[in-house]
């Protein structure tokens, strides 16, 4: 599965922030193709060290992502477009 195949990442992000191991695994699975692509960039093979670093950064960013702020900005932007 790829992250573009689901409607919203918010429930998964919130579960990752609660240290849910299944959610962490799902997040890594959803972004696996993109991580592999970046870890292989300019090379013939995937660099395992780079892949691991990208996975760590993805989970770090997910854990520190402010979902409430994002949702507030999104609803504010939608409200401005209706005017």
C-alpha positions as CSV (number, residue, x, y, z in Angstrom):
1,X,0.0,0.0,0.0
2,X,1.1,3.5,-0.7
3,X,0.2,6.7,1.2
4,X,-1.6,8.0,-1.9
5,X,-4.1,5.2,-1.7
6,X,-5.7,6.4,1.6
7,X,-7.8,9.5,2.3
8,X,-5.9,10.8,5.3
9,X,-2.8,10.1,7.3
10,X,-4.1,11.9,10.5
11,X,-5.2,8.7,12.4
12,X,-2.0,7.0,11.6
13,X,0.1,10.0,12.6
14,X,-1.8,10.3,15.9
15,X,-1.2,6.6,16.6
16,X,2.5,7.0,15.8
17,X,2.6,9.9,18.3
18,X,1.1,7.5,20.9
19,X,4.0,5.0,20.2
20,X,1.8,2.4,18.6
21,X,4.2,-0.1,17.0
22,X,1.6,-1.2,14.4
23,X,1.1,2.4,13.3
24,X,4.9,3.0,13.0
25,X,5.1,-0.2,10.8
26,X,2.2,1.0,8.7
27,X,3.8,4.5,8.3
28,X,7.1,2.9,7.1
29,X,5.2,0.6,4.8
30,X,3.2,3.5,3.3
31,X,6.4,5.4,2.5
32,X,8.6,2.5,1.6
33,X,8.6,3.1,-2.2
34,X,9.5,6.7,-1.7
35,X,12.2,5.9,0.8
36,X,13.7,3.2,-1.5
37,X,13.6,5.7,-4.4
38,X,15.5,8.3,-2.4
39,X,18.0,5.8,-0.9
40,X,18.8,4.6,-4.4
41,X,19.0,8.0,-6.1
42,X,22.0,8.1,-8.4
43,X,23.1,4.6,-7.6
44,X,22.3,1.1,-8.8
45,X,21.4,-0.3,-5.4
46,X,19.6,1.0,-2.4
47,X,22.0,2.3,0.2
48,X,20.8,0.5,3.4
49,X,22.4,3.1,5.7
50,X,20.6,5.9,3.9
51,X,17.3,4.0,3.9
52,X,17.6,3.5,7.6
53,X,18.4,7.2,8.1
54,X,15.4,8.2,6.0
55,X,13.1,5.8,8.0
56,X,14.3,7.3,11.3
57,X,13.7,10.9,10.0
58,X,10.2,9.9,8.8
59,X,9.2,8.6,12.2
60,X,10.9,11.6,14.0
61,X,9.0,14.1,11.9
62,X,5.7,12.1,12.3
63,X,6.1,12.1,16.1
64,X,6.7,15.9,16.2
65,X,4.1,16.9,13.6
66,X,1.5,19.2,15.0
67,X,-1.7,17.7,13.7
68,X,-4.0,20.2,15.4
69,X,-2.1,23.2,13.8
70,X,-2.3,21.5,10.4
71,X,-6.0,20.9,10.7
72,X,-6.6,24.5,11.9
73,X,-4.7,26.0,9.0
74,X,-6.4,23.7,6.5
75,X,-9.9,24.6,7.7
76,X,-8.9,28.3,7.7
77,X,-7.6,28.0,4.1
78,X,-10.9,26.3,3.1
79,X,-12.9,29.1,4.7
80,X,-10.9,31.8,2.8
81,X,-11.5,30.1,-0.5
82,X,-15.3,30.2,-0.1
83,X,-15.4,34.0,0.2
